[in-house]
Amino acid sequence: MDSAVIPLRHGGLSLVQTTDFFYPLVEDPYMMGRIACANVLSDLYAMGITECDNMLMLLSVSQKMNEKDRERVMPLMIRGFRDAAEEGGTSVTGGQTVINPWIIVGGVASVVCQPNEFIMPDGAVPGDVLVLTKPLGTRVAVNAYLWIDQPEKWNKIKLVVTKEEVIEAYHEAMFSMATLNRTAAGLMHKYQAHAATDVTGFGLLGHANNLARQQQNEVAFVIHNLPIIAKMAAISKACGNLFNLLQGTSAETSGGLLVCLPREQAAKFCSEMKNLSSGAGGQGAVGGAWIIGIVEKGDRHARIIDKPRIIEVPPRGSQAANQENSSTSPDPSPNVS
Amino acid sequence: MDSAVIPLRHGGLSLVQTTDFFYPLVEDPYMMGRIACANVLSDLYAMGITECDNMLMLLSVSQKMNEKDRERVMPLMIRGFRDAAEEGGTSVTGGQTVINPWIIVGGVASVVCQPNEFIMPDGAVPGDVLVLTKPLGTRVAVNAYLWIDQPEKWNKIKLVVTKEEVIEAYHEAMFSMATLNRTAAGLMHKYQAHAATDVTGFGLLGHANNLARQQQNEVAFVIHNLPIIAKMAAISKACGNLFNLLQGTSAETSGGLLVCLPREQAAKFCSEMKNLSSGAGGQGAVGGAWIIGIVEKGDRHARIIDKPRIIEVPPRGSQAANQENSSTSPDPSPNVS
């Protein structure tokens, strides 16, 4: 499970908690703090939990930074983390900082819940629909952005993408990773989600497999559609599938929730995500929602069909996004009917 | 405070939690795991909390280790951590591991408590007695042990200590750091402790100052006695006070509790620690207890008197320890009367 659930000695309550820490992957320290916080909280959100009682922050400051850089960077990272925690309705009390060769940022999220506050991720039934709440391709975007300054790498992808497109995709990835999955967690209750997980280091298929394995019923998850940040599929192909993005195993950071919803609820879940998203000033605050597959009877595995449909998700603010404004529409793909 | 105390939405309960992580400082990976766990739990124990609902483990595996060393070392460290958690009546569910240049080991301890389960560390009154539950000098012992193989450093201390004494002191430090402060935490309730903290990176005086600053009453902490692992005071002096051990600011790892007790209770606290200690097979399982000072009226600071009495604490198992077996006796020093 994404979080540890510990029954407590007190009146049917459970302690739910999770921890995560990693290395910076975007240049902007403030955004990196937000991403780290969103990534920690995401494990609670994956269980349909929308509240968090406390966060601890875990930091290691790089010994290789000079005093000036350290004083410039670390407060911004801490500020980003705290701001995201506040957006999540919680706060940071406690933590630990050490000196280390590399910067590390992470945290712990804890909440004490009644049983109705969380959704055990084991109730998928055949006929359910799979929804994903953020596009894939964050790791590809982050890497491609670094390659702009590495001619040898850039030459591999320059025929399929422009620098401007890579920069737009990088920004899209950064904002997407910093987006809290909290709205999706709330809607999991409203639309009676049967199970969910968040998509991170093992990629969509890895986490789908983990989730399938935990199900009480003999089910299989079949993925038909891959919503991907625009152009990242092309980059992945141009690199000889270096990232395995289309195979579903490209690592994501602070990815979306993969939610199993009753068939009759999935479209409503998606359209409410869309409405909240435009109301809240764009996809930034709440994420999107794409129907990506179905739950069948099976042996508790997940798979992606041959030749899945690639949904190119335009970066927010881009011309394409402004024209379409449709990234969050329920997808009426015949594959899923 | 040593732990974060977060009031919960549920019936007067509080979430108390703390985190700590650091780098290995003893050679034995199993013992290092135990020390890391004892060090994390110690922040709960300092608040008189004897239970822990869950621990998370935080690990970074060194990229510089080869596969074989990694497979030899990391499972032992994890095992030590888990065993200490079990001794603390809790277990480890959850955590995170990353690859890093250096090994890091640490964790998170969380408990949901009723108000009577913890003791806010702010109730010291003039006339209270200060008790310390582990001897000082762990960092000196760990360093001196490394110097055995560094002739330039060893030459500085070889006139005051033998290699055997350093090895004994190192073992004493290792076992002392791995000792849980749980027994002391339990006795804090029985003997109505007014406040406590645990002694770690800022040394005895640093933590005494932090504790004094938090007091509701205008008090000062005056330290007369320094219980120190045998010979470590001599080493510190021979190094030109490199460690500031006698000044009270030598860092400790997983040190003892510094407890403010009502004068009439302090001796009983110490003798019960002594009894439990011998019953449990020696100081190993519960720590010791030394009266080290008093609480006076003052301006919320701590100080060590000029020429404090050094209590040489013989390593467990040493001849001196077997002869005396008195390290945990209440100290009738006239300084404290």
Interface residues (C-beta under 8 A of the other chain):
Chain A: S3 A4 I6 L8 R9 H10 G11 L13 L15 Q17 T18 T19 D20 F21 F22 Y23 E51 D53 N54 L56 L58 S60 T93 G94 G95 Q96 V98 N100 P101 W102 I104 G106 V108 S110 V112 Q114
Chain B: S3 A4 I6 L8 R9 H10 G11 L13 L15 Q17 T18 T19 D20 F21 F22 Y23 D53 N54 L56 L58 S60 T93 G94 G95 Q96 V98 N100 P101 W102 I104 G106 V108 S110 V112 Q114
